Amino acid sequence: MQTEDFSTADFLTSPISLKLLPSTSFINDGGELFIGDVAVTDMAAEFGTPLFIYDEENLRHNISEAKAAFPAGVAYASKAFLCKAMAELVAEYGINMDVSSLGEMYIALGSGVPAENIVLHGNNKSVLEMKFAVENGIKIVIDSFDEINLLHDVTSGLKKKCRALLRVTPGVEAHTHEFVKTGHEDSKFGFPLADSVAHRAIEQLFRLGHVELLGLHSHIGSQIFELSPYVETMEIMAPIFNRYSFSELCIGGGLGVPYLGNEYAPSVSEWAKAALQAAEQAGIAKDVAITAEPGRSIVAATAITCYTVGSIKEIPQVRTYLAVDGGMSDNPRPILYGSGYEVFLPSRADAFREKAVRVVGKHCESGDILVSGGFIPVDTEVGEIIATPVTGAYGYSMASHYNRLLRPAVVFVRDGNPRLVCRRESLEDLLRFDV
Ligand SMILES: Cc1ncc(COP(=O)(O)O)c(C=O)c1O
């Protein structure tokens, strides 16, 4: 959650911490930030702003870490950030991909992710989505009794078999924002354990000739900083899991990442270790595949977003507004969840940030805030490039056309080569849907 406005905590006013920046970041003697061996301000000049810059080496490292941490299988949760280049990385490393719509399935398949490595989620899958998944051999996570009926109709209609998991809500309250909690009973997702609802669903699925029910799934929420809710989930899931001879137990995603210099989150390796240990302690057989589907923890910290400062408005005794050329259309997390970010100048990344500002976008909403309580160097001027770190997850993927702003460009940079992976939208793009 957002740090208090105008707090003068050291971490906010000191130079930006390298731990919030992508892994190949370095700051030269002149204070200029480089990512992937390219100066960030050069990329902003070449590709324009707002601009998402992803550190490709960091992405590759995170995918490899997750793959090694969950040897039985890990799926990248593509909702966090998806484009062709990202899906191609997933395909290259041979990990699985979690998708939750026809659109995500289309991009995954079209980018070379094999159908057998794709798993379809969603609490209200359409007939088309179910048919597409069954036809292509995509694994399906079943979310409701209506979906069991739909799956029956689709598999018998197509005369095709389908692999499935059943999503269970274990009743675990993760300490995170209300809108991203999903493991508690009062949730639109999955089958509750209470009143044997999940048992009934399992029995029903066992009766469907075309469905191979591999196991259970749970996802308790997102941006979770503690490992104990996962251990608790394992303890709660073990009895129902062990009653059947299932082969897979998926713990979902949700591992948190630090957005502010004073936050700490466990690594994916630590998360996996805790989950695998908890599975063993809960009596889950060694040959069961304990799988996971992290999104944010793979991509969030690998990217920054660059903006150009357009106006600095001082309101004496109140605050200073620093307005940039993007806003809630490229990062809706602050307005959705009150999420906190830091802000810094890539051209002076070693500078102390002693001026309190509220970084706002250019949308027609007072809630269009990117950084509620940020700090920048006192001599920051209109026209300079500022950046928000840790914007690789749920930014571009949640981007909108509000006020008909053009969705930003995305660059992957590695070994001195920035490559444009999503071009900035054009004015013509805005009219493409009008008939
Ligand atoms: C079913 C499921 N799995 C995985 C994820 C990924 O979560 P995160 O990005 O927090 O790791 C989500 C996110 O909402 C989800 O709904």
The ligand as an ORCA input file, in Angstrom:
! r2SCAN-3c Opt
* xyz 0 1
  C      -5.174    -18.196    -11.370
  C      -4.027    -17.263    -11.299
  N      -2.780    -17.764    -11.341
  C      -1.702    -16.956    -11.289
  C      -1.840    -15.575    -11.191
  C      -0.606    -14.737    -11.153
  O      -0.503    -14.002    -10.011
  P       0.803    -13.135     -9.749
  O       1.012    -12.277    -10.931
  O       0.469    -12.355     -8.544
  O       1.929    -14.079     -9.539
  C      -3.116    -15.024    -11.109
  C      -3.282    -13.568    -10.978
  O      -4.303    -13.009    -10.800
  C      -4.237    -15.870    -11.182
  O      -5.478    -15.402    -11.153
*
